Amino acid sequence: MKDWKEIEKMSPEQLEQWAADVEIPGDLERRVGETLQVLSRTEEVLAGRRSRTLWLSVIGTAAAAALAVGLILPGPNRLRDTYDDPALAYAEVEKALGRIAEKMQYGAEVVSDSREQMEKPLKMLE
């Protein structure tokens, strides 16, 4: 097998001559077909995730805009403390942050699992 630097330096005639001498494996057509099927399925999965991600980002942006408008525009009800006891308020904040941490952990696990699945076609190609 020639190095890519050698191949770049070869003329088209030399490339044809070299290619004529290369032995083609008997199952090459099957392997290429399987690889193309995997790549096609990978593209379908990625397209579905992209559209879902786009939809979620649109919803998130709309929710953030609605929240910003609600906080900026003065309303009939002014904001007031929900809790009179600071210790109780602190406990609720800790509970909320704990839920956020759990959801972030779940998201990280999903990303980790999907990374392994996405690397399988690359390993097959190598």
N, C-alpha and C positions, 0 to 999 in steps of 0.2 A: 504494500500500500504506500502510495506516495504522500509526502507532506503537502499541506495546502499551499505552501509557498512555491513548491515545485510545480504544482498543478496550475497556479496562476501564471507562471512563466511559459507554460506550454502553448504552442500554437494549436488552432483547431484541428489541423491534420494530425498532430502528435496526440491530441486528446482522443481522437477517433481511433487511432492505432492502439493506444493504451487501453481504451475501453473494449476493443475487440478481443483483447487478450485476457480480460477479467472473467472469471468463472462466476456464473449467476446461480445462486442456490435454487433448488427445485421448489421450495416452499415460499419463495420470495413474494409471489403474487398474493398468497394467502396472508402472509405477515403484513404486507402493505395494506391489504383490505381491512384487517383487524385494527391496525393502527389508525386508519382513516375513520373507522367506526367509533373508536374511542375518542378521537379528536372531535368528531361531529357531536357526540354525546356531551363532551366537555363544553363545547360551545353552547349547546342548548341549555345546559345547567347554568353556565355563567350568564347567559342572556336572561334566564328567569331570575337569577339573583340580582342582576343589575336592575331589572324592572321593579322588583320588590324593593330594592334599596332606594331607587328613585322615588317610588311611591311613599315609602316611609320618610324620606327626607322632605318631600312636599308636605306631608301631614305634620311633621315636626316643625317645619318652618311656619306653617299656618298657625299651629298651636302657640309657638313662641310669639308670633305677631299679635295674636289675640290676647295673650297674657300681657305683652308690652302695652297694648292699647288700654287694656283694663287697668293697669297700674298707673299709666300716665294721665288718662282722662279722669278728672274728678267726678266722683259719683255721689249719690246721696248718702251712702254709708262710708264713713271714714274707716280706715284700718284701725283695729284695736287688738290688744293682746288676747290670745285665745286662753292662755293660762295665767292665773294670778300667782301661782307658786313657781318660782324660777327652777326649782329642782325637778318638778314635774315636766316643765317645758324642756329642760335639758335631757331628761329621760326620753321624751318623745323624739327629740332631734337625734339622739343616739340610735333609737329604734329605726328611724327613717334612713339614717346613714348605713345601718346594718343591712336593711333591705336593698339599698342601692349596691352595696358591696356584693351581696349574694347574686344579684342580677348581672353585675359586671363579671363575676366569676363564671356564671353560666355562659355568658356571651364569649368569654375567653376560651372556654372549653369547646364551644361550637366552632369557633374560628380554628382552634387547634385541630379538631376532627376534620374539618373541611380542608385544611392545608394538607393533611395526610392523603385525603382522597384526590386532591388536585395534583399531588406529586406522583401519583401512580402512573398517569400517562407519560410523564417525563421519564420515569424509570424504565417504562416499556420501550420508549424510543431509544434510550441509551443502550 
